[in-house]
Amino acid sequence: MTDTTRQAAADWWATDIIDMQPGVIRYRGYPVQDLISGGVGLAQMIWLMTRGELPSPAQARLLDAVLMSAVDHGPQAPSIAIARMAATCGVGLNNAMASAVNVLGDVHGGAGEQAVGLYRDIALRIDAGASRAEAVEAGLDACIAEHGKFVPGFGHRFHPVDPRTAPLLALVDAAAGRGEVPGRFAAIGRAVEDAIAARKGGRRIPMNIDGATAVVYAELGFAAELARGLFCLSRSVGILAHAWEQTQQGGRNKGPMPRSVMPSYTGHPPRAVPSQT
């Protein structure tokens, strides 16, 4: 093999993330043994791997809180139900987890990414000279035109008030008060909630977990696309727990409903097969 060919092969998967050689593992330049002995946790490693540097302690605390807050929402969440159903089909935990994560799309799992996009769009409009009220209205109109009438990050089909939102926003407010984050996106998120209420004649559609996590991710400087990936990491904890619990409970080929409940049939009434002669 020529030096040129060898270099081309080495550059095929060139990466800034990991330097891995026999006896050596460095993440973004940090030896793994030093990260272990230095007490670097999983949230800090997620930041390091996706952002290139270790976070400050304040940034790590916020990221840890936001990852923890969205780990599970029960078997009524499609991803959790799918993990449990897959576990009854005789597949391994990794297969059950993959089946569940694969449904975290635009409708189930994508609202956080979309909400970060909404908040950032509003911030850009403010930077371009619009007032916050003008920017919020224009941003909402653009968001609705792209995603439909349901504004991502607001309202919840189960919770009149999402119990996870206020604690997350309180953490952001406290961090902003200490100068650890700007606080800008928390203000924008609240302004969006107010604007939606005004459009609804005063009826509030409270910010939900997706809107609150989007505030945190935007305050921490994560790209909107990473918000969905981070949600997948967070929710995979609940997915694993439910798949494991279902494995322990047993059961075979459990579908979405008990066998005693059959789905409603809405097709053609019973009819005879026409003669083929």
NUMARBA-884212 format. One record per residue (C-alpha): residue in three letters; residue number from 1; x, y, z. Coordinates in nm, 4 decimals, m for minus. Each point is the difference from the previous one (the first is absolute). Layout:
% residues N
  aa   i        x        y        z
 Ala NUM        X        Y        Z
...
***
This chain:
% residues 277
  aa   i        x        y        z
 Met   1   0.0000   0.0000   0.0000
 Thr   2   0.1440   0.3376  m0.0992
 Asp   3   0.0222   0.2895   0.2440
 Thr   4  m0.2632   0.1850  m0.2024
 Thr   5  m0.2391  m0.2935   0.0116
 Arg   6   0.0623  m0.0519   0.3691
 Gln   7  m0.0718   0.3675   0.0708
 Ala   8  m0.3164  m0.0108  m0.2101
 Ala   9  m0.1178  m0.3012   0.1996
 Ala  10   0.0817   0.1723   0.3294
 Asp  11  m0.1913   0.3110  m0.1106
 Trp  12  m0.3058  m0.1996  m0.1112
 Trp  13  m0.1714   0.0464   0.3402
 Ala  14   0.1997   0.2995   0.1207
 Thr  15  m0.1393   0.1237   0.3316
 Asp  16   0.0624   0.2676   0.2602
 Ile  17  m0.1898  m0.2027   0.2597
 Ile  18   0.2199  m0.2916   0.0997
 Asp  19   0.3654  m0.0963  m0.0282
 Met  20   0.0018  m0.3772   0.0392
 Gln  21   0.3173  m0.2028  m0.0374
 Pro  22   0.1286  m0.3142   0.1720
 Gly  23   0.0131   0.0907   0.3687
 Val  24  m0.1250   0.3551  m0.0595
 Ile  25  m0.3507   0.1480   0.0149
 Arg  26  m0.0349   0.3775  m0.0043
 Tyr  27  m0.3310   0.1849  m0.0305
 Arg  28   0.0510   0.3473  m0.1503
 Gly  29   0.3588  m0.0226   0.1234
 Tyr  30  m0.0817  m0.1104   0.3564
 Pro  31   0.1357  m0.3436   0.1009
 Val  32  m0.2875  m0.2218   0.1046
 Gln  33   0.1781  m0.1020   0.3201
 Asp  34   0.0217   0.3669   0.1042
 Leu  35  m0.3687   0.0556  m0.0748
 Ile  36  m0.0849  m0.3035   0.2132
 Ser  37   0.2222   0.0933   0.2917
 Gly  38  m0.1032   0.3647  m0.0311
 Gly  39  m0.3641  m0.0813   0.0702
 Val  40  m0.1364   0.1106  m0.3374
 Gly  41  m0.3622  m0.1159  m0.0230
 Leu  42  m0.2198  m0.1066  m0.2873
 Ala  43  m0.1598   0.3416  m0.0577
 Gln  44   0.3450   0.1581  m0.0150
 Met  45   0.1121  m0.2666  m0.2463
 Ile  46  m0.3025   0.0638  m0.2202
 Trp  47   0.0947   0.3683  m0.0063
 Leu  48   0.3650  m0.0795  m0.0711
 Met  49  m0.0823  m0.2412  m0.2818
 Thr  50  m0.2533   0.2283  m0.1716
 Arg  51   0.1567   0.3407   0.0714
 Gly  52   0.3742  m0.0680   0.0119
 Glu  53   0.0716   0.1359   0.3485
 Leu  54  m0.0960  m0.0904   0.3540
 Pro  55  m0.2881   0.2080   0.1378
 Ser  56   0.0243   0.2258   0.2998
 Pro  57  m0.1483  m0.1448   0.3196
 Ala  58  m0.3050   0.2250  m0.0449
 Gln  59  m0.0525  m0.1147  m0.3589
 Ala  60   0.0401  m0.3623   0.1043
 Arg  61  m0.2618   0.0377   0.2735
 Leu  62  m0.2561   0.1417  m0.2437
 Leu  63   0.0712  m0.2653  m0.2618
 Asp  64  m0.0257  m0.2741   0.2608
 Ala  65  m0.3359   0.1354   0.1200
 Val  66  m0.1471   0.0267  m0.3477
 Leu  67   0.1134  m0.3503  m0.0967
 Met  68  m0.1458  m0.1420   0.3205
 Ser  69  m0.3335   0.1782  m0.0384
 Ala  70  m0.1112  m0.1748  m0.3195
 Val  71   0.1070  m0.3610   0.0582
 Asp  72  m0.3500  m0.1494   0.0092
 His  73  m0.3689   0.0735  m0.0431
 Gly  74  m0.1561  m0.3427   0.0431
 Pro  75  m0.1306  m0.2674  m0.2378
 Gln  76  m0.2529   0.2406  m0.1535
 Ala  77   0.3003   0.1581  m0.1758
 Pro  78   0.0391  m0.1889  m0.3308
 Ser  79   0.3746  m0.0511   0.0395
 Ile  80  m0.0421  m0.1591   0.3436
 Ala  81  m0.2903  m0.2177  m0.1152
 Ile  82   0.2023  m0.1160  m0.2993
 Ala  83   0.2942  m0.0909   0.2238
 Arg  84  m0.2268  m0.2126   0.2172
 Met  85  m0.1728  m0.1664  m0.2960
 Ala  86   0.3355  m0.0749  m0.1606
 Ala  87   0.1224  m0.1578   0.3248
 Thr  88  m0.2889  m0.2496  m0.0164
 Cys  89   0.1005  m0.1038  m0.3523
 Gly  90   0.3135  m0.1809   0.1122
 Val  91   0.2532   0.2643  m0.1065
 Gly  92   0.2874   0.1301   0.2088
 Leu  93   0.0086   0.3251   0.1929
 Asn  94   0.1998   0.1711  m0.2726
 Asn  95  m0.2634  m0.0957  m0.2590
 Ala  96  m0.2821   0.1235   0.2224
 Met  97   0.1845   0.3271   0.0570
 Ala  98   0.0718   0.0484  m0.3687
 Ser  99  m0.3636  m0.0674  m0.0895
 Ala 100  m0.1093   0.2679   0.2464
 Val 101   0.2574   0.2642  m0.0900
 Asn 102  m0.0863  m0.0395  m0.3681
 Val 103  m0.3459   0.1534   0.0564
 Leu 104   0.1344   0.3183   0.1608
 Gly 105  m0.0823   0.2120  m0.3019
 Asp 106  m0.1551   0.3378  m0.0746
 Val 107  m0.3248  m0.0754   0.1869
 His 108   0.1255  m0.2101   0.2922
 Gly 109   0.3396   0.1273   0.1074
 Gly 110   0.0621   0.2860  m0.2400
 Ala 111  m0.1793   0.2842   0.1768
 Gly 112   0.3078   0.0987   0.2001
 Glu 113   0.2050   0.0485  m0.3156
 Gln 114  m0.2841   0.1972  m0.1575
 Ala 115  m0.0380   0.2171   0.3110
 Val 116   0.3710   0.0824   0.0030
 Gly 117  m0.0392   0.0976  m0.3645
 Leu 118  m0.2956   0.2242   0.0886
 Tyr 119   0.1868   0.1712   0.2848
 Arg 120   0.3108   0.0531  m0.2131
 Asp 121  m0.2081   0.1389  m0.2866
 Ile 122  m0.1564   0.2525   0.2375
 Ala 123   0.3427   0.0938   0.1368
 Leu 124   0.1310   0.0610  m0.3527
 Arg 125  m0.2982   0.2224  m0.0784
 Ile 126   0.0698   0.2030   0.3151
 Asp 127   0.3663   0.0288  m0.0973
 Ala 128  m0.1129   0.1287  m0.3402
 Gly 129  m0.1863   0.2860   0.1633
 Ala 130  m0.3506  m0.1277   0.0736
 Ser 131  m0.1537   0.0540   0.3405
 Arg 132  m0.0444  m0.3134   0.2078
 Ala 133  m0.3770   0.0120  m0.0505
 Glu 134   0.0402   0.0362  m0.3773
 Ala 135   0.2603  m0.2761  m0.0115
 Val 136  m0.2160  m0.2379   0.2021
 Glu 137  m0.3043   0.0562  m0.2225
 Ala 138   0.2011  m0.0443  m0.3191
 Gly 139   0.1803  m0.3026   0.1395
 Leu 140  m0.3269  m0.1616   0.1026
 Asp 141  m0.1494   0.0592  m0.3439
 Ala 142   0.3031  m0.1567  m0.1674
 Cys 143  m0.0019  m0.2956   0.2400
 Ile 144  m0.3696  m0.0698  m0.0555
 Ala 145   0.0449   0.0249  m0.3761
 Glu 146   0.2765  m0.2616   0.0189
 His 147  m0.1256  m0.2369   0.2699
 Gly 148  m0.3769   0.0515   0.0143
 Lys 149  m0.2314   0.1394   0.2641
 Phe 150   0.1637  m0.1771   0.2964
 Val 151   0.2827   0.2253   0.1180
 Pro 152   0.2886  m0.2268   0.1057
 Gly 153   0.0767   0.0217   0.3683
 Phe 154  m0.3418   0.1186   0.1181
 Gly 155  m0.3018  m0.1930   0.1277
 His 156  m0.0197  m0.3592   0.1161
 Arg 157  m0.2568  m0.2696  m0.0648
 Phe 158   0.0255  m0.1316   0.3585
 His 159   0.1173   0.2837   0.2224
 Pro 160  m0.1966   0.3251   0.0349
 Val 161   0.3302   0.1326   0.1369
 Asp 162   0.3116  m0.2066  m0.0702
 Pro 163   0.1643  m0.0617   0.3406
 Arg 164   0.3470   0.0009  m0.1551
 Thr 165  m0.0111   0.3485  m0.1499
 Ala 166   0.0120   0.2291   0.3042
 Pro 167   0.2985  m0.1724   0.1688
 Leu 168   0.2037   0.0131  m0.3214
 Leu 169  m0.0797   0.3672  m0.0580
 Ala 170   0.0835   0.0727   0.3644
 Leu 171   0.3431  m0.1552  m0.0515
 Val 172   0.0519   0.2159  m0.3091
 Asp 173  m0.1144   0.3130   0.1854
 Ala 174   0.2395  m0.0733   0.2860
 Ala 175   0.2863  m0.0646  m0.2418
 Ala 176  m0.0793   0.3205  m0.1876
 Gly 177  m0.0029   0.1909   0.3276
 Arg 178   0.3535  m0.1242   0.0648
 Gly 179   0.1109   0.0926  m0.3509
 Glu 180   0.0494  m0.3653  m0.1015
 Val 181  m0.2432   0.0143  m0.2955
 Pro 182  m0.1452   0.3028  m0.1808
 Gly 183  m0.3634  m0.0561   0.1005
 Arg 184  m0.1040   0.1223  m0.3438
 Phe 185  m0.1749  m0.3124  m0.1152
 Ala 186  m0.1919  m0.0441   0.3235
 Ala 187  m0.1442   0.3470  m0.0628
 Ile 188  m0.0771  m0.0893  m0.3618
 Gly 189  m0.1704  m0.3260   0.1013
 Arg 190  m0.2204   0.1819   0.2494
 Ala 191  m0.0795   0.2663  m0.2602
 Val 192  m0.1097  m0.2721  m0.2413
 Glu 193  m0.2312  m0.1436   0.2670
 Asp 194  m0.1503   0.3462   0.0556
 Ala 195  m0.0461   0.0544  m0.3736
 Ile 196  m0.1769  m0.3348  m0.0426
 Ala 197  m0.2323   0.0885   0.2877
 Ala 198  m0.0804   0.3343  m0.1631
 Arg 199  m0.0814  m0.1780  m0.3259
 Lys 200  m0.2262  m0.2380   0.1927
 Gly 201  m0.1961   0.2830   0.1594
 Gly 202   0.1774  m0.0327   0.3331
 Arg 203  m0.0060  m0.3813   0.0245
 Arg 204   0.3504  m0.1089   0.0933
 Ile 205   0.1734  m0.2890  m0.1709
 Pro 206   0.2822  m0.0574   0.2500
 Met 207   0.3553  m0.0803  m0.0997
 Asn 208   0.0650  m0.3736   0.0196
 Ile 209   0.3132  m0.2081   0.0515
 Asp 210   0.1062   0.0443  m0.3633
 Gly 211  m0.0284   0.3774   0.0258
 Ala 212   0.1865   0.0042   0.3308
 Thr 213   0.2807  m0.2285  m0.1139
 Ala 214   0.0260   0.2120  m0.3151
 Val 215   0.0537   0.3052   0.2214
 Val 216   0.2825  m0.1787   0.1803
 Tyr 217   0.1635  m0.1322  m0.3182
 Ala 218  m0.0211   0.3447  m0.1633
 Glu 219   0.1415   0.1693   0.3114
 Leu 220   0.2880  m0.2494  m0.0044
 Gly 221   0.0705   0.0658  m0.3673
 Phe 222  m0.0956  m0.3372  m0.1471
 Ala 223  m0.1061  m0.0109  m0.3636
 Ala 224  m0.3672  m0.0764  m0.0568
 Glu 225   0.0842  m0.3300  m0.1700
 Leu 226   0.1959  m0.1139   0.3047
 Ala 227  m0.3070   0.0577   0.2182
 Arg 228  m0.1683  m0.2993  m0.1609
 Gly 229   0.3079  m0.2171   0.0385
 Leu 230   0.0286   0.1002   0.3645
 Phe 231  m0.3665  m0.0837   0.0545
 Cys 232   0.0655  m0.3436  m0.1517
 Leu 233   0.2846  m0.0509   0.2466
 Ser 234  m0.2226   0.1092   0.2871
 Arg 235  m0.3036  m0.2074  m0.0973
 Ser 236   0.2155  m0.3061  m0.0675
 Val 237   0.0408  m0.0331   0.3775
 Gly 238  m0.3747  m0.0466   0.0444
 Ile 239  m0.0125  m0.2207  m0.3068
 Leu 240   0.2660  m0.2275   0.1479
 Ala 241  m0.1730  m0.0113   0.3386
 His 242  m0.3370  m0.0952  m0.1493
 Ala 243   0.1481  m0.2568  m0.2377
 Trp 244   0.1846  m0.1579   0.2912
 Glu 245  m0.3066   0.0049   0.2241
 Gln 246  m0.2100  m0.1622  m0.2702
 Thr 247   0.2668  m0.2640  m0.0505
 Gln 248  m0.0174  m0.0784   0.3709
 Gln 249  m0.3806  m0.0083  m0.0022
 Gly 250  m0.0059  m0.2381  m0.2941
 Gly 251  m0.2847  m0.0235  m0.2476
 Arg 252   0.0031  m0.0981  m0.3651
 Asn 253  m0.1035   0.2020  m0.3038
 Lys 254  m0.1808   0.2708   0.1941
 Gly 255  m0.1646   0.2403  m0.2396
 Pro 256  m0.1228   0.3525   0.0670
 Met 257  m0.3277  m0.1244   0.1558
 Pro 258  m0.1054  m0.3045   0.2048
 Arg 259  m0.1419  m0.2894  m0.2048
 Ser 260  m0.3408   0.0635   0.1560
 Val 261  m0.0176   0.3388  m0.1741
 Met 262  m0.0183  m0.0207  m0.3770
 Pro 263   0.0492   0.3028  m0.2231
 Ser 264  m0.3091   0.1490  m0.1584
 Tyr 265  m0.0581  m0.1188  m0.3558
 Thr 266  m0.1098   0.2782  m0.2334
 Gly 267   0.0232  m0.1769  m0.3362
 His 268  m0.2484  m0.1626  m0.2329
 Pro 269  m0.2816  m0.2097   0.1552
 Pro 270   0.0276  m0.3793  m0.0336
 Arg 271  m0.0454  m0.1106  m0.3591
 Ala 272   0.0228  m0.3149  m0.2103
 Val 273   0.2904  m0.0693  m0.2293
 Pro 274  m0.1294   0.0258  m0.3606
 Ser 275   0.0058  m0.3089  m0.2121
 Gln 276   0.3227  m0.0457  m0.1940
 Thr 277  m0.1616  m0.2155  m0.2728
***
